[in-house]
Amino acid sequence: MLIAHRIALDPNNVQATYFARAAGTARSAYNWALAEWKRQYEAWKADPSLPKPSQQSLRRQLNAIKREQFPWMLEVTKNAPQMAIIQLGQAFQNFFAGRARYPQFRKKGVHDRFTLTNDQFDIDGCRIRIPHLGWVRMRESLRFAGKLMSATVSRVADRWFVSITVDTPDTSHLPKAENQGAAGVDLGVSALATLSTGETIPGPKPHKALLDRLRRLSRSLSRKQKGSANRKKARARLAKLHARIANIRSDALHKLTTNLTRRFHTICIENLNVRGMMKNRHLARSIADMGFFEFRRQLEYKAAMRGGVVVVADRFFASSKTCSACGHKLDDLPLSVREWTCPDCGSIHDRDANAAINLKKVAESSVGGCQPFQRHADCSVTACGEAGSGLGRTLKTKPASAKQEVSFIPV
């Protein structure tokens, strides 16, 4: 299993300058290779007898001319230009497979980075050895044991980081979940998450909290003359503030997902249509400030490390409009209504808490016992054998029912 660990670096001025030069070399090699790829591809279309461009041929071509045309590339590690061209080849593979857009030229100061192969760097505690540079201090040691695959040095605002990829056969470095039962998690804007246990986790909303300062720095940057030293300083201050906003959001999401996966073995969340939700101009900023997709990504990989299960309810499952006490479903429930009373049983429901309880029932139905609403669960395990039923069915023909065994026994 490949796991990446990103660690903050503590370089001195000489080391930071080297990182910037290596990242600039990687960017120049990437842009040169992209331009050559386009030129050679157009030539191949005009004359099919010519060879098609590939990252292997472009790497050989660069090695043949860089001593004469790009001698400054020899001042940094050879991996900087070579890995950049390999990444360009991967970008074209993703483009032709329909997984990504056509590769674009890299810009200076935007995602500055360069990559090292596993034979070009060493790790010794809280140090990493970089070719042509020596040992650089890291803020912490590598957490995972296994074969080192690669290391990518990148810059975020005014800080440098190294992301070390490790091929580890052991993912049990985290203890198993405490197994406090199943839990439903309803994500929202007023509160980041509402649990079926009744807990409400408020979101930090860092963008909203720092919006005035963000506007002030943005205005300051726009007033600076292009190319001036003051504009460069203003841009660095704005980038630092954006990094701080992202760090606050990431810290809150990491703490929440770690707490959930540590406590619960089975967690159910909704398959939110975040792109569609962002079309609401009144809520788009607040939705983006919460980081719903990042929450799901972290929850899934942390649950897998702890032996837990994440169940994703179907996008059309009416978790908020369904009474968690009797199962009655309302025809309509506007977003402005935060509390409602069931017309059948008279139960009074908080909108988010009721949705979280219904999601918990979906989680319970995915591991054993015929529970209500289980047909709406978009998961790989169901209790009653109706794997192909519901709106989330992927098969064209509904399979026959089969007896299912309980795959999870509470301890």
Buried (B, 14 or more C-beta within 10 A) or exposed (E): EEBEBEBEBBBEEEBBEBBBBBBBBBBBBBBBBBEBBEEBBEEBEEEEEEEEBBBEBBBEBBEEEBEEEBEEBEEBBBBBBBBBBBBBBEBBEEEEEEEEEEBEEBEEBEEBBBBBBBEBBEBEEBEBBBBBBEEBBBEEEBEBEBEBBBBBBBBBBEBBBBBBBBEBEEBEEBEEBEBEBBBBBBBBBEBBBBBBBEBBBEBBBBBBEBBEBBEEBEEBBEEBEEEEEEBEEBBBBBBBBBBBBBBBBBEBBBEBBBEBBBBBBBBBBBBBEBEEBEEEEEEEBBBBBBBBEBBBEBBBEBBBBBBBBBBBBBBEBBBBBBBBBEBBEBEEBEEEEEEBEBEEEEBEBBBBBBBBBBBBBBBBBBBBEEBBBBBBBBBEBBBBBBBBBBEBBEEEEEEEEEEBEEEBEEE
